[in-house]
Amino acid sequence: MDRETRLAWLVDHYRRPRHRGALPDADARVPGGNPGCGDIVTLYLKAEPGENRIGAVSWEGVGCTLSQAAASILAERVNREHPSFDEILSTPPEQIVDLLGRDIAEARPGCALLALGTLKGAVKTVEMNRKLRAAGHTDEQIRELRRAIAEEGKATGVVVGEGAEDAAKSVGSH
């Protein structure tokens, strides 16, 4: 795809986002923020029951054309392909950079890769929640554990999960 066509494709996904909105009965809702420019993407993930595979994803967000188009493009592909958790977790950033256009994505990698990083966080959330439930933890105990982890993460600059929206908003936008 040439540069002009790729830019038109990105703008189309920004103006007419696919799979945007909360996903009812999602197994995970994970916000991700880009403190470099204020982009926010929240991923909703519904796993296939009893399988380590994505059944559906959707997203909500605000931010630049690249971050929002990348979220739409990623959601469209994931909903079409229903990849396994391992496939998502092993997706290299370069694959998304190439998909979006290296010349475009490399100029703003934080924007280009926000949706992928947040999707990986959602997959890890589902995996951990399943393990914690299997170990006998209640949903309330799991929520409390996640809040405590998010509080510890604030000091490290981690912006996926609880607090990501506030971290991104505190910086503003580009």
C-alpha positions in Angstrom: 0.0 0.0 0.0 1.5 3.4 -0.9 1.7 6.2 1.6 -1.3 8.2 0.3 -3.5 5.1 0.4 -2.2 4.2 3.9 -2.9 7.7 5.2 -6.5 7.6 3.7 -7.0 4.1 5.4 -5.8 5.5 8.8 -8.1 8.6 8.5 -11.0 6.4 7.6 -10.5 4.3 10.7 -10.2 7.4 12.8 -13.4 9.0 11.3 -15.4 5.7 11.2 -13.9 3.6 14.0 -14.7 -0.1 14.0 -15.7 -2.0 17.1 -15.8 1.2 19.2 -17.8 1.1 22.5 -18.0 -0.9 25.6 -18.3 -4.7 25.2 -21.2 -6.1 27.4 -20.0 -8.9 29.7 -16.3 -8.3 28.9 -13.9 -10.4 30.9 -11.5 -7.5 31.1 -11.6 -3.7 30.8 -8.1 -2.3 30.6 -7.3 1.4 30.1 -4.0 2.4 28.6 -2.6 5.9 28.4 0.2 7.5 26.5 1.6 10.2 28.8 3.7 11.5 26.0 0.7 13.0 24.3 -2.5 12.3 26.3 -3.9 9.5 24.2 -6.2 7.1 26.0 -7.4 3.7 24.8 -9.6 1.4 26.9 -9.8 -2.2 25.6 -12.6 -4.6 26.4 -11.9 -8.3 26.0 -14.3 -11.2 26.0 -12.5 -14.6 26.0 -13.9 -17.7 24.4 -15.4 -19.7 27.3 -12.9 -22.3 28.5 -10.3 -21.4 25.9 -7.2 -19.2 25.8 -8.6 -17.4 22.8 -10.2 -14.0 22.2 -13.9 -14.1 21.4 -14.3 -10.4 20.9 -12.8 -7.0 21.6 -14.0 -3.5 21.5 -12.5 -0.2 22.6 -13.1 3.4 23.6 -10.7 6.2 23.5 -9.6 9.8 22.8 -6.5 11.0 21.2 -4.6 11.6 18.0 -5.6 10.1 14.7 -2.8 7.5 14.8 -3.7 6.1 18.3 -7.4 5.9 17.6 -7.0 4.5 14.1 -4.5 1.9 15.4 -7.1 0.8 18.0 -9.8 0.5 15.3 -7.5 -1.5 13.0 -6.4 -3.8 15.7 -9.9 -4.5 17.0 -11.1 -5.2 13.4 -8.3 -7.8 12.9 -8.7 -9.4 16.3 -12.5 -9.8 15.8 -11.9 -11.3 12.4 -9.1 -13.7 13.4 -9.9 -14.6 17.0 -6.3 -15.1 17.9 -5.1 -17.1 20.9 -3.7 -15.4 23.9 -0.2 -16.6 23.1 -0.5 -15.1 19.6 -1.4 -11.7 21.0 1.3 -11.8 23.7 3.9 -12.8 21.1 2.9 -10.1 18.6 6.1 -8.0 18.1 5.7 -4.2 18.0 7.3 -4.2 14.5 4.3 -6.1 13.1 2.0 -3.2 14.1 4.5 -0.6 12.9 4.7 -2.4 9.5 0.9 -2.7 9.3 0.3 1.0 10.0 3.2 2.1 7.9 6.8 2.3 9.2 7.3 5.9 8.0 4.1 7.0 9.9 4.3 4.8 13.0 8.0 5.2 13.7 7.5 9.0 14.1 5.1 8.4 17.0 5.6 4.8 18.3 3.8 5.5 21.6 0.7 6.5 19.7 1.0 3.6 17.2 1.5 0.9 19.8 -0.8 2.0 22.6 -3.7 -0.3 21.5 -1.4 -3.3 21.2 0.1 -2.8 24.6 -3.3 -2.3 26.1 -4.6 -5.5 24.4 -1.7 -7.4 25.8 -2.6 -6.0 29.2 -6.2 -7.2 28.8 -5.0 -10.7 27.8 -2.8 -10.8 30.9 -5.7 -9.6 33.1 -8.0 -12.4 31.8 -5.2 -15.0 32.4 -4.5 -13.8 35.9 -8.2 -13.5 36.8 -8.7 -17.1 35.8 -5.8 -18.3 37.9 -6.9 -16.3 40.9 -10.5 -17.6 40.6 -9.1 -21.2 40.3 -7.2 -20.5 43.5 -10.4 -19.6 45.3 -10.3 -15.8 45.2 -13.6 -13.8 44.8 -14.1 -11.1 42.2 -13.9 -8.5 45.0 -10.6 -9.8 46.3 -9.3 -9.7 42.7 -10.4 -6.1 42.3 -8.7 -5.1 45.5 -5.5 -6.9 44.5 -5.5 -5.0 41.2 -6.1 -1.7 42.9 -3.0 -2.3 45.1 -0.9 -3.3 42.2 -2.0 -0.2 40.3 -1.0 2.0 43.3 2.5 0.5 43.3 2.8 0.9 39.6 2.2 4.7 39.7 5.8 5.2 41.0 7.2 3.3 38.0 5.4 5.3 35.3 3.4 2.3 34.2 0.2 3.5 32.6 -1.7 0.3 31.6 -4.5 -0.6 33.9 -6.0 1.4 36.8 -4.8 5.0 36.8 -3.8 5.0 33.1 -6.5 7.5 32.1 -5.5 9.9 34.8 -1.8 9.6 33.9 -2.5 10.4 30.3 -4.9 13.2 31.0 -2.4 14.9 33.4 0.0 15.5 30.5 -2.4 16.8 27.9 -2.3 16.2 24.2 0.1 16.9 21.4 
